[in-house]
Amino acid sequence: MNYHKKILPNGLRVITVPTNGVESATVLVMVGAGSRYEKKNNNGISHFLEHMAFKGTKRRPTALEIATLFDSIGAESNAFTSKEYTGYYIKSASEHIDLSLDLLSDLLSNMLLDPKEIEKERGVIIEEINMYEDTPMRKIGDIYENLMYGDTPLGWDISGPKDVIRSITRDDFMNYMKSLYSAHNMTVVVVGNFDEAQVLENVEKYFGGIVRHDIAGFEPMQEMQNGPIISIKSKKTEQAHFALGVRTVPLKNETKRYPLEVLATILGGGMSSRLFQEVREERGLAYYVRTHTDHYLDAGYIASFAGVDPARIDESISVTFSEMTKIAKNMDIKKEEIDKAKEYMKGHFVLELEDTRSVAIYYAMQELLEGKLINPDEEMARVDSVTLEDVQNAAAEFLSTPNYSLSLIGDFDDVNRFRKLISE
């Protein structure tokens, strides 16, 4: 699998990934616009705007007309918002790439932003917020990042608070788009079986007129912590959820990022991982337990997550903390564990690459966030290059710190009760 990149005169980056042996194609537009670019008075607007893109354009004035077009070609269409980017995509049979390009350029260039549709969509957004509030397994990640990054855009929820969602106006959307939706802050990725010359011609036809302008920046994150920190979202639930982790490195720190990802896999990356075996299999404390890393442009962390019986929450946190610190103290990682973790990571990556949508996101995120591209075989080679010493060094540097962060969702209110569990 190989990519080709072209930059249009307006600065828009185009990445094509010809893929033989597939009948589908994904067209993805990713914008460097996410919730960390927001202010208090518009927190949630990135995600709200993503919803509004499908509610009508000047050429296709109703949501029904747009939905009917998608359905008429059997396409999968959606969008997603993170803290650092927003993506819009259409996955369809390869023969419909031209229509997909037309539709996406129309959605992003000619949104009607009808006040009546905005008003209706407020209710949809608020119900989405309610859904996440009632899904602690998903909400715990937000609670954890709020603890880590505090009252900053990086610490705020992507969906925003309800009172702000209720106050956003059409002018707010227009001003937000003017601040970030510039041609040079976008990348278009096309993955599938297609004629590359024709696709490039059509991308320029549909996206070449998007204007380039100055864009807003974001508030840099200053990583600071002195000792354990804990937050509790008190809520009566049948299952308690917690996230326990430490700060690590930003996205572009590849020297440490890859060893951290292998370390996370060893700890909680599969059914044979240390935490899965100890927390679930040996003690029966949890249904799910996992560890993963996350990296932003100027911050990062490794954290373990679990859903457990509230009556056994103390034991669950203690065992998780013990496993995370023990791997750093004992230096008992074996080469066999490293090899298995790397094969696990590469195997899951290969499975993702069978989906043209996943491939499109893979390339778009690299281009938009890292400013460079590598093919999947190079990605796997970097995973392969991680050594036992690299992982041991990562464990010693990051998991032996006293600066652990713990977030909980459950019927608890005593922070001090949990502080002693993560203090040595």
Secondary structure, DSSP 8 states (H G I E B T S, - for coil): ---EEEE-TTS-EEEEEE-TT-SEEEEEEEES--GGG--GGGTTHHHHHHHHTTS-BSSS-SHHHHHHHHHHTT-EEEEEE-SS-EEEEEEEEGGGHHHHHHHHHHHHH-B---HHHHHHHHHHHHHHHHHHHT-HHHHHHHHHHHHHH-SSTTTS-TT--HHHHTT--HHHHHHHHHHH--GGGEEEEEEES--HHHHHHHHHHHHTTS----------------S-EEEEEE---SSEEEEEEEE---TT-HHHHHHHHHHHHHHHSSTTSHHIIIIIIIT--EEEEEEEEEE-SS-EEEEEEEEE-GGGHHHHHHHHHHHHHHHHHS----HHHHHHHHHHHHHHHHHHTTSHHHHHHHHHHIIIIIS----HHHHHHHHHT--HHHHHHHHHHHTT-S--EEEEEES---HHHHHGGG--
